[in-house]
């Protein structure tokens, strides 16, 4: 379970990249041309087979005419944290 949770951020990025491409009504080939890369790389990012660089989302935002926004948030917890009894 923890291994899947560790990959959540990667899948979230892949999903966001696919959504941006489809909202821009671009094929993988068209996006690749606008980003100066190849279609296979776009496909690997979307499938999670490859991880994009830090620069990739900015280049993709430029290519799709969208604004790049990033956010950090606290992870969801399934139950409230228990106080440490040793220090109470």
C-alpha positions in Angstrom: 0.0 0.0 0.0 2.8 2.4 0.9 4.5 1.8 -2.4 1.3 2.9 -4.3 0.9 5.9 -2.1 4.5 7.0 -2.8 3.6 7.0 -6.5 0.4 9.1 -6.1 2.2 12.4 -7.0 3.6 10.9 -10.1 0.2 9.7 -11.3 -1.3 13.0 -10.4 1.2 14.8 -12.6 0.7 12.4 -15.4 -3.1 12.9 -15.1 -2.7 16.7 -15.1 -0.4 16.6 -18.2 -2.9 14.4 -20.1 -5.8 16.7 -19.1 -3.8 19.8 -20.2 -3.1 18.2 -23.6 -6.6 17.1 -24.2 -8.1 20.5 -23.1 -5.7 22.2 -25.5 -7.1 19.7 -28.2 -3.6 18.6 -29.1 -2.5 15.1 -30.1 0.6 13.6 -28.6 2.4 14.3 -31.9 1.2 18.0 -32.0 2.2 18.6 -28.3 5.6 16.9 -29.0 6.2 19.3 -31.9 5.3 22.3 -29.8 7.6 21.2 -27.0 10.5 20.2 -29.2 10.4 16.6 -28.2 9.1 13.3 -29.6 5.7 11.7 -29.4 7.1 8.6 -27.6 8.3 10.8 -24.7 4.9 12.4 -24.4 3.4 8.9 -24.3 5.9 7.7 -21.6 5.1 10.7 -19.4 1.3 10.1 -19.7 1.6 6.4 -18.9 4.0 6.9 -16.0 6.7 5.0 -17.8 9.0 8.0 -17.5 9.3 10.9 -15.2 9.3 14.4 -16.6 12.0 16.9 -15.6 11.2 19.9 -13.4 11.3 22.0 -16.5 8.7 19.9 -18.4 5.5 21.3 -16.9 6.6 24.8 -17.7 7.3 23.8 -21.3 4.0 22.0 -21.5 2.1 25.1 -20.2 3.8 27.2 -22.9 2.9 24.7 -25.6 -0.7 24.4 -24.5 -1.3 28.1 -23.8 -2.1 27.4 -20.2 -0.8 28.8 -16.9 1.3 26.5 -14.8 0.2 26.5 -11.1 1.8 24.4 -8.4 0.6 23.8 -4.9 1.7 22.0 -1.8 -0.8 20.6 0.6 -0.8 18.5 3.7 -1.5 14.8 3.1 -4.8 13.4 4.1 -4.8 11.2 7.2 -7.1 8.3 7.6 -7.3 8.9 11.4 -6.1 11.6 13.7 -2.6 11.3 15.0 -2.4 9.9 18.5 -0.3 11.8 21.1 3.0 10.2 22.1 2.3 8.6 25.5 5.9 8.6 26.4 6.0 12.4 26.5 2.5 13.1 28.0 
